[in-house]
Amino acid sequence: MRHFDLTTMAGLAVLVVGAGGARAEGIWSPWHAFCGSATANVFDGGPPLHADGCLADPSEPFADVALSDFTQPGSMGAGASASTRSSVYAFVDQLSVSVRLSAGYSPSVFPGGDNPGGEADAELSSVIEFTMPVDELDWDHGLRLIEDAPFFEGSTLITVENVTQSQTLLTLTENTNIVFTTLQGAAGDLIRITSDISGAGSMGPGSRKEYVSRVTMLFVPEPHAWMLLAIAIPLIRRRTRNA
């Protein structure tokens, strides 16, 4: 397991890691870059907590930066939290992309529990690239936003490009239900997914408030492409064994 560069003050939970997974490098050739930062402070007199980090190895499928600040240990305390996460997992039959950011404040869940207010701030930049294994892919994508203005607000910009063809295929900035469509291009085209997301807020004693942005995408070869993949997979495995 590799660990990325991490600058942190103090945090109850801070994580910036990469972990290898089942990959189909020869089919999708995924590439991943990530930078994230998180700041949280519950108004109990303590200092803000901060963490940030960047993906050091672009071949790693997963990275995140996350932390929480609580008035007291466990679920009885009020808390402010911020988190960022980006992942790309490649398998023979699909490629899965997920990017998520959240920043929010939660009072104690118990009657009469802590509720001093708090603040949180999170920022994320992510670039995920892959090559088209065939000319057409079944493509599902969606963006879910949870925003509690004026206390917690943010911005989300997701762009999908066919770099080889110099085409912008999709831009997401607001809530989008899961959409089922077809991604068309040419086998070998480079597809780039760029995410720039930020969320922040501050509030006095009150109920749960947060900004959450969650993007999901799934790419699956069209049924008629399975014959091509069935030929390619044994060649890829043979090449891996000989490496």
C-alpha positions in Angstrom: 0.0 0.0 0.0 1.4 3.4 -1.0 0.9 6.6 1.0 0.8 10.1 -0.6 2.3 13.3 0.7 0.1 14.6 3.5 0.3 17.9 5.5 -1.8 17.8 8.6 -2.2 19.7 11.9 -4.4 17.6 14.3 -7.4 15.5 13.3 -9.6 12.7 14.6 -9.6 11.0 11.2 -7.3 11.9 8.4 -6.6 9.6 5.4 -4.8 10.0 2.1 -4.0 6.6 0.7 -3.8 4.6 -2.5 -4.5 0.9 -2.7 -4.1 -1.4 -5.7 -7.2 -3.2 -7.0 -8.3 -5.5 -9.7 -7.4 -3.7 -12.9 -7.5 -4.2 -16.6 -4.6 -2.1 -17.6 -4.3 -3.3 -21.2 -8.0 -2.7 -22.0 -8.7 0.7 -20.3 -5.2 2.0 -19.3 -6.7 4.2 -16.5 -4.7 7.2 -15.2 -5.5 9.1 -12.0 -4.4 12.4 -10.4 -5.9 14.0 -7.3 -5.4 16.9 -4.8 -7.7 17.5 -1.9 -7.8 19.6 1.3 -10.1 19.6 4.3 -10.6 21.9 7.3 -13.1 21.4 10.2 -13.7 23.3 13.4 -16.5 22.7 16.0 -16.9 25.8 18.1 -15.8 24.5 21.4 -12.7 26.7 21.9 -10.3 24.4 20.1 -8.3 25.3 16.9 -9.4 24.3 13.4 -8.1 21.0 12.1 -6.6 20.8 8.6 -5.3 18.2 6.2 -4.3 18.2 2.5 -2.6 15.9 0.1 -2.0 15.0 -3.5 -1.9 11.7 -5.4 1.8 10.8 -5.9 1.3 7.9 -8.2 -1.1 8.4 -11.1 -1.6 4.7 -11.5 -3.3 4.4 -8.1 -7.1 3.9 -8.3 -8.1 5.6 -5.0 -7.3 8.6 -2.9 -9.0 10.7 -0.3 -8.5 13.4 2.4 -11.0 13.4 5.3 -11.2 14.6 8.9 -13.7 15.4 11.7 -13.6 17.6 14.7 -15.9 16.6 17.7 -16.7 18.3 21.0 -16.3 14.9 22.7 -15.4 11.4 21.6 -18.2 9.3 20.1 -21.6 10.0 18.7 -22.8 12.1 21.7 -20.7 15.0 20.6 -21.4 17.7 18.0 -19.1 17.6 15.0 -17.8 19.4 11.9 -16.4 17.3 9.1 -14.9 17.7 5.6 -13.9 15.0 3.1 -12.8 14.6 -0.5 -12.5 11.4 -2.5 -11.7 10.3 -6.0 -11.5 6.8 -7.5 -11.3 4.9 -10.7 -11.5 1.1 -10.9 -11.0 -0.8 -14.1 -12.2 -4.4 -14.7 -12.5 -6.3 -17.9 -16.3 -5.7 -18.1 -16.5 -2.2 -16.8 -14.7 1.0 -15.7 -16.2 2.7 -12.6 -15.5 6.4 -11.7 -16.5 8.1 -8.5 -15.7 11.6 -7.1 -17.2 12.9 -3.9 -16.8 16.0 -1.6 -18.7 16.9 1.6 -18.4 19.7 4.2 -20.9 20.0 7.0 -21.9 20.4 10.7 -23.9 18.0 12.8 -25.2 18.6 16.4 -25.4 15.8 18.9 -28.1 13.3 18.1 -29.1 13.1 21.8 -31.7 15.5 23.3 -29.9 18.2 25.2 -26.5 17.2 23.6 -23.8 19.4 22.4 -24.7 22.0 19.7 -22.2 24.8 19.7 -22.1 25.3 15.9 -19.1 24.8 13.6 -17.5 25.3 10.2 -16.0 23.2 7.5 -14.2 23.7 4.2 -13.2 21.1 1.5 -11.7 21.4 -2.0 -11.0 18.7 -4.6 -9.3 18.6 -8.0 -9.3 15.3 -9.8 -8.3 14.2 -13.3 -9.1 10.6 -14.5 -8.2 9.4 -18.0 -8.7 6.2 -19.9 -8.5 4.9 -23.4 -11.6 3.8 -25.4 -11.2 0.0 -25.7 -13.9 -0.1 -28.4 -15.8 2.4 -30.5 -18.9 2.5 -28.4 -19.5 2.2 -24.6 -22.7 2.0 -22.6 -22.3 5.1 -20.4 -24.2 5.9 -17.1 -23.5 9.1 -15.3 -25.1 11.2 -12.6 -24.5 14.1 -10.2 -26.1 14.5 -6.8 -25.9 17.8 -4.9 -27.0 18.5 -1.4 -26.8 22.1 -0.5 -28.0 24.0 2.6 -27.8 27.7 1.7 -26.9 30.1 3.1 -25.0 28.1 5.7 -23.1 25.7 3.5 -22.6 26.3 -0.2 -20.2 25.2 -2.9 -19.5 24.8 -6.6 -19.1 21.7 -8.8 -17.8 21.5 -12.3 -17.4 18.1 -14.0 -16.1 18.0 -17.6 -15.7 14.9 -19.8 -13.6 15.3 -23.0 -12.5 13.2 -25.9 -8.9 14.6 -25.9 -8.0 12.8 -29.1 -10.9 14.3 -31.0 -10.7 17.7 -29.2 -14.4 17.4 -28.1 -16.1 18.3 -24.9 -18.7 15.5 -24.4 -20.3 16.5 -21.1 -20.4 19.3 -18.6 -22.1 18.8 -15.2 -22.7 21.7 -12.8 -26.1 20.9 -11.2 -28.2 17.9 -10.1 -28.5 15.2 -12.8 -30.4 12.0 -12.4 -28.7 8.8 -13.6 -28.5 9.1 -17.4 -28.1 6.1 -19.6 -26.5 6.9 -22.9 -23.8 5.8 -25.4 -20.2 7.1 -25.5 -19.0 7.0 -29.1 -15.5 7.5 -30.4 -12.8 5.4 -31.8 -10.9 2.6 -30.1 -7.8 4.1 -28.6 -9.3 7.6 -28.1 -8.2 9.3 -24.8 -11.1 10.2 -22.5 -10.5 12.7 -19.7 -12.8 13.4 -16.7 -11.9 16.6 -14.8 -13.5 17.4 -11.5 -13.2 20.7 -9.6 -15.4 20.9 -6.5 -15.4 23.0 -3.4 -17.8 23.3 -0.4 -17.7 25.5 2.8 -19.9 26.9 5.5 -20.1 28.2 9.0 -23.1 28.4 11.4 -24.0 28.8 15.0 -26.0 26.3 17.0 -28.5 24.6 14.8 -29.5 21.5 12.9 -27.4 19.4 10.5 -26.2 21.5 7.5 -23.9 20.4 4.7 -22.7 20.7 1.1 -22.3 17.3 -0.6 -21.4 16.7 -4.2 -21.3 13.2 -5.6 -20.4 12.2 -9.2 -20.7 8.6 -10.4 -19.9 7.2 -13.9 -19.9 3.7 -15.3 -18.6 2.6 -18.6 -19.4 -0.8 -20.1 -18.4 -2.1 -23.6 -21.4 -2.5 -26.0 -22.5 -6.1 -26.4 -21.2 -6.4 -29.9 -17.7 -5.4 -28.6 -17.4 -8.5 -26.5 -16.0 -10.5 -29.4 -13.1 -8.0 -29.7 -12.4 -8.1 -25.9 -12.6 -11.9 -25.9 -9.7 -11.9 -28.3 -7.8 -9.2 -26.5 -8.0 -10.5 -23.0 -5.9 -13.7 -23.5 -3.2 -11.6 -25.2 -3.1 -9.2 -22.3 -2.9 -11.9 -19.8 -0.1 -13.7 -21.7 1.8 -10.4 -22.0 1.5 -9.9 -18.2 2.8 -13.3 -17.4 5.8 -12.8 -19.6 6.6 -9.3 -18.1 
